[in-house]
Amino acid sequence: MPAEVLAGHAGELRVTLTGDDSAYLEPRFHFESTETLLSGSESVIELEVKNVSRDGQSTTTDLLRPAGVVPSAIRIQTTTPFYDRTVSVFDVRSGGDQVPLGTGRVFRTDGITSELHDVGVAQAQTSTLRVVVHDLDSQPLTETHFFAVIDQPRLLFAAPDGGDAVTWSLRFGGGRARRAEYDVARFGDLATNAELLPGAVSLYDPAKLRDATLGTVRANASFEKERALLADLLAPGPVIDDRFFEYRRDLTAAKNATGLYHLRTRPEDNARSASEFADLRVVDATRRQWPYLRVPADEPGWTELDVQLDGDKQGKSTYTLSSALGPLTLRGVRFHIAARMFERAARIEARDAKGKWRTLVAATLSRGEKDDPSVPMEVDFKPVRTSELRLIVDDGNNAPLAIAVVEGAVPEEHIYFVAKPGAYAVLLGNPTAKAP
């Protein structure tokens, strides 16, 4: 049973145990002392509100997180005098995915003095933070502001003992160094382990440490802004035999600050890839492979398809759609039709590798009186690799539609690769290659 004793008390202590039990107790006592060593401070930065929405049970606020600001907590400030809410904080990734960073309870019970308004969060990765205040049946908080609470650590370092002041340099920024692991960083374990090293607490005793004063922040003249960090850390892979790849696309990697480069595939790349980009390789002039990351693009690339009307039989017209690029992976088509008003049932089929036709989707092609005839009609379907599509339209007693242009939606990929400045090539067209 812990009991606090006022600091600075001297002399005897009398402890009285009372209770209904008449049995004799044999209590034992031991003393514990605690001491606060070095502790950091905090900085608080107000975050810009990007968007606010409400759904009746909660209030959702999207906040912009400035680059370099990594909060340990989100602080909520409001003029609401009494409240008790659960708050959830998320990191909003590309595509709208939400990654939970933390959940907490904020409240104010007597207007000012009894309150808690910080929600601890894990390290954020993106520039958008989403804060959801669960209002339930209460009114939303009023005049709400959000702040990033940033831990400001103290720096403890070893320096030669001497009477004269010494000037040292503190280097930081640039985003190009991992966290250092010096001996002095491990002394914290010793300071809390009296059995391992009695008296080690003095290593962190503010009364026994000398203070250092920070000067004005200035630019480091030796900083190499154009140095390709990632390429220095990652080595290329083995030499590849490019004789097994049917196609290549040359590219140039200009100098940049990180060594990370980006390219986006084109519909012709899709046609030339023998295995849905599993055969894609990025190589330098000596045919060494460089690592890359594939990320599907949100929007497809569009390529024009050849259109051939095969005839009108029993009130149905059939159009054959093919690409000059050869077999492609398609996830949809869009039609440019000049007619102003129509409504036709239709279906789209694909020819498989064995030459058989299979239905991809049934759809209705229609345009009303007020619709813009310059806007194409899009029809989506599950991705399929094919050399030919067939559009079958039920015309009834109407003349076949005059389809001027048809475009195919080709899935594209973002390729991010790490390399040093120089000449490179993208290789494709190896049916036996597996994804690296």
C-alpha positions in Angstrom: 0.0 0.0 0.0 1.8 3.1 -1.2 1.6 6.3 0.9 3.2 9.6 -0.1 5.4 11.5 2.4 6.1 15.2 2.0 9.5 15.9 0.7 11.9 17.4 3.3 10.3 15.7 6.3 12.8 14.8 9.0 12.5 12.7 12.2 10.1 9.9 13.1 7.0 8.9 11.2 4.0 7.4 13.0 1.8 5.0 11.0 -1.6 4.1 12.4 -3.6 1.2 10.9 -7.3 1.1 11.8 -10.0 -1.4 11.0 -12.7 -3.8 12.3 -10.4 -6.8 12.2 -8.9 -7.5 15.6 -6.2 -9.8 14.3 -2.6 -8.7 15.0 -0.7 -7.4 12.0 3.0 -7.5 11.3 3.5 -4.7 8.8 6.8 -4.1 7.1 7.8 -0.7 5.7 10.3 0.4 3.1 11.0 3.8 1.7 11.2 4.7 -2.0 12.4 8.0 -3.4 11.9 9.4 -6.8 13.7 12.2 -8.6 12.7 13.9 -11.9 15.7 13.9 -14.2 15.9 15.6 -17.6 12.6 16.1 -19.2 11.7 17.8 -22.5 9.2 20.5 -23.2 6.6 20.8 -25.8 5.8 23.1 -28.7 2.2 23.7 -29.9 1.3 24.6 -33.5 -2.2 25.3 -34.7 -3.2 23.2 -37.7 -5.1 24.5 -40.7 -8.6 23.1 -41.2 -9.0 21.6 -44.7 -12.6 20.4 -44.5 -15.4 19.9 -41.9 -18.4 17.6 -42.2 -21.1 16.2 -39.9 -23.3 13.1 -40.1 -25.5 13.7 -37.1 -23.6 11.5 -34.7 -20.1 12.9 -35.2 -18.1 15.8 -36.5 -15.2 15.0 -38.9 -12.4 17.6 -39.5 -9.6 17.2 -42.0 -6.4 19.0 -41.0 -3.3 19.9 -42.9 -0.1 18.7 -41.3 2.9 20.8 -42.3 6.0 18.9 -43.5 8.3 18.1 -40.7 5.7 18.5 -38.0 5.2 15.1 -36.2 2.8 15.6 -33.3 2.7 13.3 -30.3 -0.8 14.5 -29.5 -3.6 16.5 -31.0 -5.0 19.3 -28.7 -8.5 20.4 -29.1 -9.6 23.9 -28.0 -13.3 24.9 -27.9 -15.5 27.4 -26.2 -18.1 24.7 -25.2 -18.2 25.0 -21.4 -19.2 21.4 -20.6 -18.5 18.4 -22.7 -17.2 14.8 -22.6 -16.4 13.3 -26.0 -14.5 10.4 -27.5 -12.1 11.5 -30.3 -10.5 9.4 -33.0 -7.5 10.6 -35.1 -6.6 9.0 -38.5 -3.9 9.4 -41.1 -5.5 9.8 -44.5 -3.6 7.9 -47.1 -3.8 8.1 -50.9 -7.1 6.7 -52.2 -8.9 7.8 -49.0 -7.8 4.9 -46.8 -7.7 5.8 -43.1 -5.0 4.5 -40.7 -5.9 4.9 -37.0 -3.3 7.0 -35.1 -5.0 7.3 -31.7 -8.3 7.5 -29.7 -8.9 9.4 -26.5 -11.4 11.1 -24.3 -11.6 14.9 -24.0 -13.8 16.6 -21.4 -14.4 19.8 -19.5 -16.6 19.4 -16.4 -16.7 22.8 -14.6 -16.1 25.4 -17.2 -12.3 25.8 -17.0 -10.3 24.1 -14.4 -11.2 20.4 -14.8 -10.5 19.4 -18.3 -8.5 17.1 -20.6 -8.1 18.1 -24.2 -5.1 16.1 -25.6 -5.4 12.9 -27.7 -2.1 11.0 -28.0 -1.3 9.9 -31.5 1.2 7.6 -33.3 3.5 9.0 -35.9 1.7 10.4 -38.9 2.9 9.7 -42.5 0.8 11.9 -44.7 -0.1 15.6 -44.9 -3.8 15.1 -43.9 -5.0 14.2 -40.4 -8.6 13.4 -39.8 -10.1 14.1 -36.4 -13.5 12.5 -35.6 -15.3 13.9 -32.6 -18.1 11.5 -31.6 -20.9 13.9 -30.6 -23.6 11.3 -30.3 -26.8 13.2 -29.3 -24.9 16.3 -28.1 -24.4 19.5 -30.1 -21.1 19.8 -32.0 -18.3 21.6 -30.1 -18.3 25.3 -30.8 -15.4 27.5 -32.1 -13.1 24.5 -32.3 -9.4 24.8 -33.0 -6.9 22.0 -33.4 -3.2 22.1 -32.4 -0.2 19.7 -33.0 1.6 19.0 -29.7 5.2 18.4 -30.5 7.7 16.9 -28.0 10.9 19.0 -27.7 13.6 16.7 -26.3 16.6 17.7 -24.4 20.0 16.8 -25.9 22.6 15.2 -23.7 26.1 14.8 -25.1 29.6 14.2 -23.9 32.2 16.8 -24.3 35.8 17.1 -23.0 36.0 18.5 -19.5 37.6 21.9 -19.4 37.2 25.3 -18.0 37.1 27.3 -21.2 33.9 27.5 -23.3 34.0 25.4 -26.5 32.1 26.0 -29.7 30.4 23.0 -31.2 28.2 22.5 -34.2 24.7 21.0 -34.1 23.9 19.7 -37.6 20.3 18.7 -38.5 17.8 18.8 -41.4 18.1 17.5 -44.9 16.2 14.3 -44.3 19.2 12.2 -45.2 20.4 10.6 -42.0 19.1 7.8 -39.8 18.8 8.1 -36.0 22.3 8.0 -34.4 23.0 5.4 -31.7 25.8 6.7 -29.5 27.0 5.3 -26.2 25.5 8.3 -24.3 22.0 7.3 -25.5 22.3 4.0 -23.6 23.1 5.6 -20.3 19.5 6.1 -19.6 19.2 2.4 -18.8 22.0 2.8 -16.2 20.3 5.8 -14.6 17.3 3.6 -13.7 19.2 0.5 -12.7 20.8 1.1 -9.3 21.9 -2.5 -9.1 23.8 -2.4 -12.3 25.6 0.9 -11.5 24.8 2.6 -8.2 24.9 6.3 -8.4 24.3 6.4 -12.2 21.4 8.7 -11.7 23.9 11.5 -11.5 24.4 11.1 -15.2 21.1 12.7 -15.8 21.0 15.0 -12.8 20.4 18.6 -14.1 22.3 20.0 -11.1 25.4 18.2 -12.2 25.3 18.9 -15.9 26.6 21.9 -17.8 24.3 23.8 -20.0 25.0 24.5 -23.6 23.5 27.5 -25.5 22.2 27.2 -29.0 23.2 29.9 -31.5 21.4 31.2 -34.5 20.4 28.6 -37.1 22.2 29.0 -40.4 22.6 27.0 -43.6 25.4 24.4 -43.8 27.7 25.5 -46.6 28.8 21.9 -47.2 25.3 20.5 -47.7 25.0 18.8 -51.1 21.4 19.5 -52.2 21.7 17.5 -55.4 23.2 14.4 -53.8 21.1 11.3 -54.6 20.6 9.8 -51.1 18.6 6.7 -52.0 20.9 5.7 -54.8 23.8 5.9 -52.4 22.0 3.5 -50.0 20.7 1.0 -52.5 22.9 -0.9 -54.8 21.8 -2.1 -58.2 20.9 -5.7 -58.8 22.8 -8.2 -61.1 23.4 -7.8 -64.8 20.5 -8.9 -66.9 20.6 -10.6 -70.3 18.5 -8.1 -72.3 18.4 -10.5 -75.3 15.3 -12.1 -73.9 13.3 -8.9 -73.8 11.6 -7.9 -77.1 11.1 -4.2 -76.3 12.9 -1.4 -74.6 12.1 2.3 -73.9 15.0 4.6 -73.2 14.9 7.3 -70.5 17.2 9.7 -68.8 17.4 10.3 -65.0 18.3 13.9 -64.3 19.9 15.0 -61.1 17.5 15.5 -58.1 17.7 15.6 -54.3 16.7 12.1 -53.5 17.6 9.7 -56.3 13.9 8.6 -56.6 12.4 8.8 -60.1 8.9 8.2 -61.5 7.5 7.2 -64.8 4.0 6.1 -65.8 3.3 3.3 -68.2 1.5 3.8 -71.5 -1.1 1.7 -73.3 1.7 0.6 -75.7 3.7 -0.7 -72.7 0.7 -2.8 -71.7 0.6 -4.3 -75.1 4.3 -5.1 -75.2 4.4 -6.6 -71.7 4.0 -10.3 -71.9 2.9 -10.8 -68.3 1.0 -7.8 -66.9 4.4 -6.0 -66.2 5.9 -8.9 -64.3 8.6 -8.7 -67.0 9.3 -5.0 -66.5 12.9 -4.2 -65.7 14.8 -0.9 -65.3 18.4 -1.2 -66.3 21.4 1.1 -66.7 23.9 1.3 -69.5 25.7 -1.7 -68.2 22.4 -3.7 -68.0 22.4 -3.8 -64.2 18.8 -3.9 -62.7 17.6 -1.1 -60.4 14.9 -1.7 -57.9 11.4 -0.2 -58.5 8.0 -0.1 -57.0 4.7 -0.5 -59.0 1.6 1.5 -57.9 -1.6 1.2 -59.9 -2.7 4.5 -61.3 -6.2 5.7 -60.3 -7.1 6.8 -63.8 -6.6 4.6 -66.9 -4.8 5.5 -70.1 -7.0 5.7 -73.3 -6.1 4.3 -76.7 -8.2 4.5 -79.8 -9.7 1.3 -81.1 -10.5 0.4 -84.7 -14.3 0.2 -85.3 -15.9 -2.0 -87.9 -19.6 -2.4 -88.4 -20.2 -6.0 -89.4 -23.8 -5.6 -90.3 -27.3 -5.4 -89.0 -29.1 -8.7 -88.6 -32.5 -9.3 -87.0 -32.6 -5.8 -85.6 -29.1 -6.1 -84.0 -25.9 -4.4 -85.2 -22.5 -5.8 -84.4 -19.3 -3.7 -84.1 -15.9 -5.3 -83.9 -13.4 -3.3 -81.8 -9.7 -4.0 -82.1 -6.4 -2.2 -81.3 -3.5 -1.7 -83.7 -1.2 -2.3 -80.6 -2.2 -5.9 -80.4 -3.6 -7.7 -77.3 -4.3 -5.3 -74.5 -5.6 -5.4 -70.9 -8.8 -3.3 -71.0 -11.1 -2.3 -68.1 -13.7 -0.3 -70.1 -14.5 1.5 -73.3 -16.0 4.9 -74.2 -18.1 5.7 -77.3 -18.3 8.9 -79.2 -21.7 8.9 -80.9 -23.0 11.8 -82.8 -26.8 11.0 -82.5 -28.7 13.3 -80.2 -31.4 11.1 -78.8 -31.4 7.3 -78.5 -31.7 4.4 -76.1 -30.4 1.0 -77.0 -29.7 -2.2 -75.1 -26.2 -3.5 -75.7 -23.6 -6.0 -74.6 -19.8 -6.1 -74.9 -18.0 -9.4 -75.5 -14.3 -10.3 -75.6 -12.5 -12.9 -77.6 -10.4 -15.1 -75.3 -7.1 -16.8 -76.2 -8.9 -19.8 -77.7 -11.0 -17.6 -80.0 -14.2 -17.9 -78.1 -16.5 -15.0 -77.3 -17.6 -14.3 -73.7 -19.8 -11.6 -72.4 -18.2 -8.9 -70.3 -21.1 -6.6 -69.5 -24.6 -5.7 -70.5 -25.4 -2.0 -70.7 -27.8 0.6 -72.1 -26.5 3.2 -74.5 -28.7 6.2 -74.1 -28.8 10.0 -74.6 -31.6 12.3 -73.6 -32.7 15.6 -75.2 -30.7 17.7 -72.7 -27.5 15.6 -72.8 -24.4 17.0 -74.4 -23.6 15.0 -77.5 -19.9 15.8 -77.2 -19.6 13.9 -74.0 -18.6 10.3 -74.6 -20.5 7.4 -73.0 -18.3 5.1 -70.8 -18.9 1.5 -70.0 -16.7 -0.2 -67.4 -16.1 -3.9 -66.9 -13.6 -6.2 -65.1 -10.1 -6.0 -66.6 -9.6 -8.5 -69.4 -6.7 -9.1 -71.8 -7.9 -9.5 -75.3 -7.1 -8.8 -78.9 -10.7 -8.0 -79.9 -14.0 -6.8 -78.5 -17.4 -7.1 -79.9 -20.3 -4.6 -79.3 -23.8 -5.9 -80.0 -26.5 -3.3 -80.1 -30.2 -4.0 -80.2 -31.5 -1.5 -82.7 -35.1 -2.7 -83.0 -36.5 -0.9 -86.0 -33.9 1.9 -85.9 -30.9 2.4 -88.1 -27.5 1.3 -86.6 -25.8 4.0 -84.5 -23.0 5.9 -86.2 -20.2 5.4 -83.8 -17.4 7.8 -84.8 -14.7 6.9 -82.2 -14.2 4.2 -79.6 -11.5 4.3 -77.0 -10.3 1.5 -74.7 -9.4 2.1 -71.0 -6.0 0.6 -70.3 -4.9 0.1 -66.7 -1.7 2.0 -66.1 1.0 1.9 -63.4 3.2 4.4 -61.7 6.8 3.1 -61.6 9.0 4.5 -58.9 12.6 3.6 -59.1 15.8 4.5 -57.3 18.9 5.3 -59.3 21.8 7.6 -59.9 21.6 10.3 -62.7 22.3 8.8 -66.1 20.8 6.9 -69.0 18.5 4.0 -68.4 16.0 1.8 -70.3 12.8 0.0 -69.5 12.7 -3.6 -70.8 9.5 -5.5 -71.7 8.4 -8.5 -73.6 9.8 -11.5 -71.9 7.1 -14.1 -71.3 9.2 -16.3 -69.1 10.2 -13.4 -66.7 8.8 -13.3 -63.2 8.2 -10.2 -61.1 11.4 -9.2 -59.2 
